[in-house]
Amino acid sequence: EKGKTSQMSRVFPTILPEDKGRETKQQTGNSQLWFFLLTLLADPKNKWIIAWTGEQRFFKVKNTDEVCRLWAEHNNRRENANWDTLQRTLRSCGTHLILMAVPSKTHRGRNEKGMYGYVIEPAHYIKMTREQLDEFIREHCE
C-alpha cells in the first residue's frame, strides 16, 4: 500500500540515539539546515520564530517567513529562501535520519503543520548534555 511503509517508519524513539558524527556544515562552509534550526532553538529569543514543544525533541516552526529570511542571511543570499524549498531540504533530513516531520495525531497519513522532531539526540551539537537540553526545553518550551 502506497505510503504505508514511510508512515509506519516515522516512529520517534523515547530515548534518542546519540550520533556525534554528523556533519554540521555543508561543503560551502555554511551550516546544514538541521543544525541551523537547532541553533535557533538554542536561543530563547527566537521563541516567536521557532520553539520546542516540550514533547520529546519536537519543535514547531512558528514563523516560516522569518526562518527563510534568517536562512538566506546566514548563507549570504540577497533573496529570502522559499519555505517550500526548505521543506524539501527538511524531508531529506528524514532520509538521513536526523529529523522528521511529526505525524498528525488526528489525520492519518498527514503531518502536524510546521512540526518536526529530531531522531538523533541533538544536545551534543549545541554543547549540552542530554540532561541540560531536557532542562532547557522545560524552561523554554511553548
N, CA and C of each residue as an Amber inpcrd file, in Angstrom:
protein
   426
   0.8500000  -1.1810000   0.0000000   0.0000000   0.0000000   0.0000000
   0.8950000   1.2430000   0.0000000   0.6120000   2.1550000  -0.9070000
   1.4480000   3.3360000  -1.0960000   1.4910000   4.2070000   0.1690000
   2.7140000   4.5790000   0.5790000   2.8860000   5.4890000   1.7070000
   2.8450000   4.8290000   3.0710000   2.3850000   3.5820000   3.1120000
   2.2210000   2.9160000   4.4060000   3.5690000   2.6690000   5.0850000
   4.5530000   2.2370000   4.3230000   5.8580000   1.9450000   4.8990000
   6.4830000   3.1890000   5.4940000   6.4600000   4.2950000   4.7430000
   7.0800000   5.5180000   5.2480000   6.3400000   6.0390000   6.4660000
   5.0220000   5.8830000   6.5010000   4.2380000   6.3410000   7.6490000
   4.5640000   5.4940000   8.8740000   4.6970000   4.1910000   8.6910000
   4.9720000   3.3120000   9.8210000   6.3790000   3.5150000  10.3570000
   7.3110000   3.8830000   9.4960000   8.6930000   4.0330000   9.9360000
   8.9300000   5.3520000  10.6660000   7.9300000   6.2210000  10.6970000
   8.1100000   7.5080000  11.3600000   7.7250000   7.4150000  12.8330000
   8.4560000   6.6130000  13.5450000   8.2460000   6.4680000  14.9750000
   9.4350000   7.1150000  15.6600000   9.1450000   8.0100000  16.5740000
  10.2070000   8.6950000  17.2900000  10.5360000   7.9140000  18.5540000
  11.7760000   7.4550000  18.7080000  12.1300000   6.7290000  19.9230000
  12.0620000   7.6480000  21.1410000  11.7220000   7.0780000  22.2900000
  11.6400000   7.8610000  23.5140000  13.0180000   8.3720000  23.9160000
  14.0110000   7.5070000  23.8550000  15.3900000   7.9190000  24.1290000
  16.1170000   7.9130000  22.7940000  16.5190000   9.0960000  22.3690000
  17.1410000   9.2250000  21.0560000  18.5750000   8.7120000  21.0840000
  18.9860000   8.0480000  20.0140000  20.3730000   7.5970000  19.9520000
  21.3150000   8.7800000  19.7660000  22.4810000   8.6770000  20.3750000
  23.4850000   9.7200000  20.1810000  24.2550000   9.3990000  18.9150000
  24.4340000  10.3960000  18.0990000  25.1840000  10.2560000  16.8580000
  26.0280000  11.5090000  16.7420000  27.2450000  11.4310000  17.2450000
  28.0930000  12.6210000  17.3200000  28.9080000  12.8440000  16.0540000
  28.6830000  12.0260000  15.0400000  29.4950000  12.1210000  13.8360000
  28.8540000  12.8610000  12.6760000  27.7100000  13.4780000  12.8810000
  27.0350000  14.1830000  11.7840000  27.7920000  15.4460000  11.4100000
  27.8230000  15.7240000  10.1240000  28.4090000  16.9760000   9.6460000
  27.4370000  18.1030000   9.9220000  27.9150000  19.1750000  10.5250000
  27.0600000  20.3230000  10.7950000  27.2200000  21.3900000   9.7240000
  28.2180000  21.2300000   8.8790000  28.4800000  22.2220000   7.8340000
  28.3680000  21.5850000   6.4530000  27.9830000  22.4190000   5.4820000
  27.9580000  21.9980000   4.0890000  29.3660000  22.1690000   3.5240000
  29.5820000  21.7310000   2.3050000  30.8890000  21.9030000   1.6660000
  31.2430000  23.3770000   1.4970000  30.2260000  24.2400000   1.4330000
  30.4640000  25.6770000   1.2780000  30.9300000  26.3200000   2.5780000
  30.8390000  25.5790000   3.6800000  31.2240000  26.1340000   4.9720000
  30.0470000  26.6350000   5.7880000  28.8780000  26.7540000   5.1620000
  27.6850000  27.1880000   5.8910000  27.0750000  26.0040000   6.6400000
  26.2810000  26.3210000   7.6540000  25.6390000  25.2740000   8.4540000
  24.6440000  24.4750000   7.6240000  24.4760000  23.2140000   7.9860000
  23.3920000  22.4120000   7.4300000  22.0930000  22.9720000   8.0040000
  20.9890000  22.8180000   7.2790000  19.7130000  23.3730000   7.7270000
  19.2930000  22.8110000   9.0800000  19.4460000  21.5160000   9.3110000
  19.0360000  20.9160000  10.5890000  19.8090000  21.5330000  11.7500000
  21.0940000  21.8150000  11.5280000  21.9240000  22.4030000  12.5780000
  21.5770000  23.8800000  12.7710000  21.2930000  24.5710000  11.6820000
  20.8790000  25.9750000  11.7610000  19.6030000  26.1010000  12.5990000
  18.6230000  25.2350000  12.3510000  17.3840000  25.2580000  13.1360000
  17.6660000  24.9570000  14.6030000  18.5860000  24.0450000  14.8580000
  18.9530000  23.7150000  16.2360000  19.5670000  24.9240000  16.9420000
  20.3970000  25.6870000  16.2330000  20.9810000  26.8890000  16.8490000
  19.9070000  27.9340000  17.1190000  18.9010000  28.0360000  16.2520000
  17.7800000  28.9440000  16.5310000  17.0210000  28.4860000  17.7730000
  16.8090000  27.1890000  17.8900000  16.0920000  26.6330000  19.0390000
  16.8640000  26.8210000  20.3450000  18.1740000  26.9040000  20.2480000
  19.0150000  27.0400000  21.4430000  19.0210000  28.4560000  22.0010000
  18.4040000  29.3940000  21.3000000  18.3500000  30.7860000  21.7590000
  16.9070000  31.1370000  22.1180000  16.6190000  31.3510000  23.4130000
  15.2380000  31.6390000  23.8340000  14.6300000  32.8820000  23.1770000
  15.4570000  33.7780000  22.6620000  14.9300000  34.9770000  21.9950000
  14.1980000  34.6370000  20.7010000  14.4000000  33.4430000  20.2000000
  13.7850000  33.0380000  18.9280000  12.4570000  32.3160000  19.0950000
  11.8870000  32.2990000  20.3040000  10.6420000  31.5530000  20.5490000
   9.4890000  32.0100000  19.6670000   9.5240000  33.2240000  19.1840000
   8.4450000  33.7100000  18.3110000   8.6140000  33.1910000  16.8790000
   9.7860000  32.6380000  16.5920000  10.0860000  32.1090000  15.2600000
   9.9730000  30.5830000  15.2430000  10.6050000  29.9750000  16.2410000
  10.7070000  28.5170000  16.3160000  10.8290000  28.1540000  17.7930000
  10.1260000  27.1000000  18.2210000  10.1420000  26.7770000  19.6480000
  10.0070000  25.2800000  19.8800000  10.6410000  24.8230000  20.9440000
  10.4590000  23.4510000  21.3960000   9.0210000  23.2920000  21.8720000
   8.4360000  22.1180000  21.6670000   7.0650000  21.8760000  22.1270000
   7.0270000  21.3550000  23.5570000   8.1250000  20.7890000  24.0220000
   8.1610000  20.1750000  25.3480000   7.9360000  18.6780000  25.2960000
   7.5970000  18.1730000  24.1300000   7.4020000  16.7360000  23.9390000
   8.5960000  16.1870000  23.1690000   9.2970000  15.2460000  23.7500000
  10.4930000  14.6380000  23.1650000  11.4250000  15.7380000  22.6410000
  11.8890000  15.6160000  21.4120000  12.7320000  16.6530000  20.7940000
  11.9660000  17.2910000  19.6300000  10.6560000  17.4960000  19.8490000
   9.7990000  18.0960000  18.8350000   9.8790000  19.6090000  18.9320000
   9.7570000  20.2460000  17.7690000   9.7090000  21.7040000  17.7290000
   8.7330000  22.1460000  16.6610000   8.2900000  23.3850000  16.7910000
   7.3320000  23.9510000  15.8400000   7.9340000  25.1930000  15.2110000
   7.8890000  25.2530000  13.8860000   8.2780000  26.4560000  13.1560000
   7.0550000  27.3590000  13.1610000   7.1590000  28.4880000  13.8450000
   6.0150000  29.3790000  14.0370000   5.9700000  30.5070000  13.0180000
   7.1250000  30.9010000  12.5070000   7.1820000  31.9970000  11.5410000
   8.0790000  31.5690000  10.3820000   7.4640000  30.9720000   9.3640000
   8.2350000  30.4460000   8.2360000   8.9480000  31.5500000   7.4700000
   8.3140000  32.7110000   7.3430000   8.9530000  33.8180000   6.6180000
  10.2490000  34.2400000   7.2940000  10.2340000  34.2960000   8.6180000
  11.4340000  34.7130000   9.3470000  12.5180000  33.6430000   9.2920000
  12.1360000  32.3840000   9.3530000  13.1200000  31.3080000   9.2050000
  13.7770000  31.4080000   7.8300000  12.9820000  31.6350000   6.7950000
  13.5170000  31.7750000   5.4340000  14.4560000  32.9730000   5.3310000
  14.0700000  34.0890000   5.9290000  14.9090000  35.2890000   5.8950000
  16.2410000  35.0400000   6.6110000  16.1750000  34.4460000   7.7920000
  17.3930000  34.1770000   8.5620000  18.2940000  33.1610000   7.8640000
  17.6900000  32.1600000   7.2250000  18.4680000  31.1580000   6.4980000
  19.1940000  31.8120000   5.3180000  18.4930000  32.6750000   4.5950000
  19.1170000  33.3850000   3.4690000  20.2410000  34.2880000   3.9710000
  19.9870000  34.9970000   5.0580000  21.0100000  35.8710000   5.6480000
  22.2230000  35.0500000   6.0870000  21.9830000  33.9280000   6.6940000
  23.0500000  33.0340000   7.1580000  23.9240000  32.5660000   5.9920000
  23.2950000  32.3550000   4.8450000  24.0090000  31.8780000   3.6620000
  24.4570000  33.0070000   2.7410000  24.3710000  34.2430000   3.2400000
  24.7980000  35.4270000   2.4780000  24.0920000  35.5490000   1.1340000
  22.7910000  35.2830000   1.1390000  21.9960000  35.4200000  -0.0820000
  21.1920000  36.7000000  -0.0140000  20.9990000  37.3070000  -1.1590000
  20.2220000  38.5520000  -1.2140000  18.7320000  38.2970000  -1.0760000
  18.2690000  37.2350000  -1.7290000  16.8390000  36.9250000  -1.7040000
  16.5480000  35.9160000  -0.6050000  15.3750000  36.0750000   0.0090000
  14.9670000  35.1270000   1.0410000  14.7670000  33.7460000   0.4370000
  15.0030000  32.7590000   1.2460000  14.7440000  31.3870000   0.8290000
  13.2310000  31.1870000   0.7330000  12.8490000  30.1590000   0.0330000
  11.4430000  29.8150000  -0.1430000  11.1090000  28.6820000   0.8290000
   9.9930000  28.7970000   1.5610000   9.6490000  27.7780000   2.5530000
   9.4600000  26.4060000   1.9190000   8.8960000  26.3500000   0.7130000
   8.7260000  25.0580000   0.0400000  10.0780000  24.3790000  -0.1900000
  11.0830000  25.1740000  -0.5580000  12.4250000  24.6380000  -0.7640000
  13.0080000  24.1310000   0.5510000  12.8220000  24.9110000   1.6160000
  13.3360000  24.4790000   2.9190000  12.6380000  23.2010000   3.3860000
  11.3490000  23.0820000   3.1070000  10.6290000  21.8600000   3.4920000
  11.1810000  20.6400000   2.7580000  11.5400000  20.8110000   1.4920000
  12.1450000  19.6990000   0.7480000  13.4640000  19.2900000   1.4010000
  14.2460000  20.2920000   1.8000000  15.5130000  20.0100000   2.4790000
  15.2560000  19.2920000   3.7990000  14.2300000  19.7250000   4.5280000
  13.8910000  19.0680000   5.7930000  13.4570000  17.6240000   5.5660000
  12.7370000  17.3730000   4.4720000  12.3460000  15.9930000   4.1600000
  13.5850000  15.1320000   3.9100000  14.6020000  15.7130000   3.2720000
  15.8210000  14.9370000   3.0350000  16.5380000  14.6430000   4.3510000
  16.3530000  15.5050000   5.3530000  16.9090000  15.2210000   6.6860000
  16.2770000  13.9570000   7.2510000  15.0370000  13.6910000   6.8810000
  14.3600000  12.4720000   7.3200000  14.9910000  11.2350000   6.7210000
  15.3770000  11.3080000   5.4550000  16.0090000  10.1470000   4.8270000
  17.3930000   9.8940000   5.4130000  18.0080000  10.9270000   5.9560000
  19.3220000  10.7770000   6.5950000  19.1980000  10.5280000   8.0980000
  17.9650000  10.3550000   8.5710000  17.6720000  10.0620000   9.9750000
  18.2660000  11.0940000  10.9310000  17.9730000  12.3620000  10.6490000
  18.3880000  13.4550000  11.5250000  17.1640000  14.0550000  12.1890000
  16.2090000  14.4940000  11.3740000  14.9330000  14.9690000  11.9010000
  13.8470000  14.6510000  10.8970000  12.6110000  14.6030000  11.3780000
  11.4750000  14.2750000  10.5180000  10.2670000  15.1020000  10.9100000
   9.3290000  15.1850000   9.9870000   8.0500000  15.8160000  10.2980000
   7.3170000  14.9420000  11.3130000   6.5890000  15.5800000  12.2080000
   5.8350000  14.8600000  13.2350000   4.4850000  14.4500000  12.6460000
   4.1660000  13.1580000  12.6770000   2.8760000  12.7120000  12.1400000
   1.7070000  13.2990000  12.9270000   0.6410000  13.5920000  12.2120000
  -0.5630000  14.1330000  12.8400000  -1.2020000  13.0850000  13.7450000
  -1.7110000  13.5370000  14.8770000  -2.4060000  12.6290000  15.7910000
  -3.8570000  12.4240000  15.3640000  -4.3740000  13.3550000  14.5520000
  -5.7850000  13.2910000  14.1840000  -6.0330000  12.8970000  12.7290000
  -5.0720000  13.1140000  11.8400000  -5.2630000  12.8040000  10.4220000
  -4.2030000  11.8040000   9.9680000  -4.6130000  10.5770000   9.8090000
  -3.6950000   9.5150000   9.4050000  -3.0470000   9.8500000   8.0560000
  -1.7410000   9.6830000   7.9810000  -1.0230000   9.9230000   6.7380000
  -0.6040000  11.3660000   6.5310000  -0.9510000  12.2430000   7.4580000
  -0.5560000  13.6490000   7.3470000   0.4100000  14.0040000   8.4670000
   1.0250000  15.1820000   8.3210000   1.9410000  15.6790000   9.3410000
   1.3020000  16.8340000  10.0900000   1.7650000  17.0470000  11.3160000
   1.3730000  18.2470000  12.0510000   2.0420000  19.4220000  11.3540000
   1.2730000  20.4350000  11.0450000   1.7900000  21.5680000  10.2790000
   2.9250000  22.2750000  11.0350000   4.0760000  22.3460000  10.3740000
   5.2200000  23.0700000  10.9260000   5.9210000  22.3860000  12.0770000
   5.5480000  21.1280000  12.3680000   6.1780000  20.4210000  13.4900000
   7.1610000  19.3760000  12.9970000   8.3260000  19.4020000  13.6170000
   9.3900000  18.4670000  13.2840000   9.9760000  17.9280000  14.5720000
  10.7050000  16.8400000  14.4580000  11.3560000  16.2650000  15.6280000
  12.6870000  15.6600000  15.2360000  13.6580000  15.8180000  16.1170000
  14.9630000  15.1980000  15.8970000  14.8570000  13.7200000  16.2070000
  15.4850000  12.8920000  15.3850000  15.5060000  11.4540000  15.6270000
  16.8750000  10.9970000  16.1090000  17.8080000  11.9280000  16.2050000
  19.0730000  11.6940000  16.8910000  19.1210000  12.7020000  18.0340000
  19.8790000  12.4090000  19.0530000  19.9900000  13.3300000  20.1860000
  20.8120000  14.5460000  19.7460000  20.2010000  15.7390000  19.7320000
  20.9060000  16.9250000  19.2400000  21.7450000  17.6580000  20.2920000
  21.6690000  17.2660000  21.5630000  22.3200000  18.0180000  22.6420000
  23.8120000  18.2340000  22.3910000  24.4870000  17.2060000  21.9520000
  25.9350000  17.2780000  21.7130000  26.3040000  18.4220000  20.7630000
  25.4690000  18.6570000  19.7780000  25.7880000  19.6370000  18.7400000
  25.6770000  21.0800000  19.2140000  25.0150000  21.2950000  20.3410000
  24.9510000  22.6470000  20.9130000  25.6510000  22.6690000  22.2730000
  26.5900000  21.7280000  22.4110000  27.4690000  21.6590000  23.5790000
  26.7110000  21.5590000  24.9030000  25.6950000  20.7010000  24.9150000
  24.9360000  20.4080000  26.1270000  24.9140000  18.9020000  26.3350000
  24.6420000  18.5110000  27.5670000  24.3530000  17.1040000  27.8240000
  22.8670000  16.8950000  27.5410000  22.4700000  15.6510000  27.4810000
  21.0540000  15.3300000  27.2920000  20.2190000  15.9570000  28.4080000
  20.7180000  15.8790000  29.6430000  20.0030000  16.4210000  30.8000000
  19.9050000  17.9440000  30.7320000  20.9850000  18.5960000  30.3060000
  20.9570000  20.0610000  30.1750000  19.9430000  20.4950000  29.1230000
  19.8850000  19.7720000  28.0110000  18.9100000  20.1180000  26.9780000
  17.4890000  19.8490000  27.4740000  17.2900000  18.7600000  28.2150000
  15.9690000  18.4990000  28.8130000  15.5320000  19.6880000  29.6620000
  16.4240000  20.1800000  30.5060000  16.1160000  21.3100000  31.3870000
  15.8430000  22.5710000  30.5750000  16.6570000  22.8210000  29.5610000
  16.4750000  23.9920000  28.6990000  15.0990000  23.9550000  28.0390000
  14.7280000  22.7930000  27.5230000  13.4300000  22.6530000  26.8570000
  12.2940000  22.8810000  27.8500000  12.4040000  22.3060000  29.0580000
  11.3640000  22.5220000  30.0770000  11.1890000  24.0100000  30.3740000
  12.2940000  24.7460000  30.4460000  12.2380000  26.1750000  30.7720000
  11.7320000  27.0310000  29.6180000  11.9720000  26.5920000  28.3800000
  11.7170000  27.4730000  27.2360000  10.7230000  26.9390000  26.2170000
  10.0160000  25.8630000  26.5320000   9.0700000  25.3290000  25.5470000
   7.7940000  26.1590000  25.5220000   7.0470000  25.9890000  24.4540000
   5.7630000  26.6910000  24.2850000   4.6380000  25.8410000  24.8140000
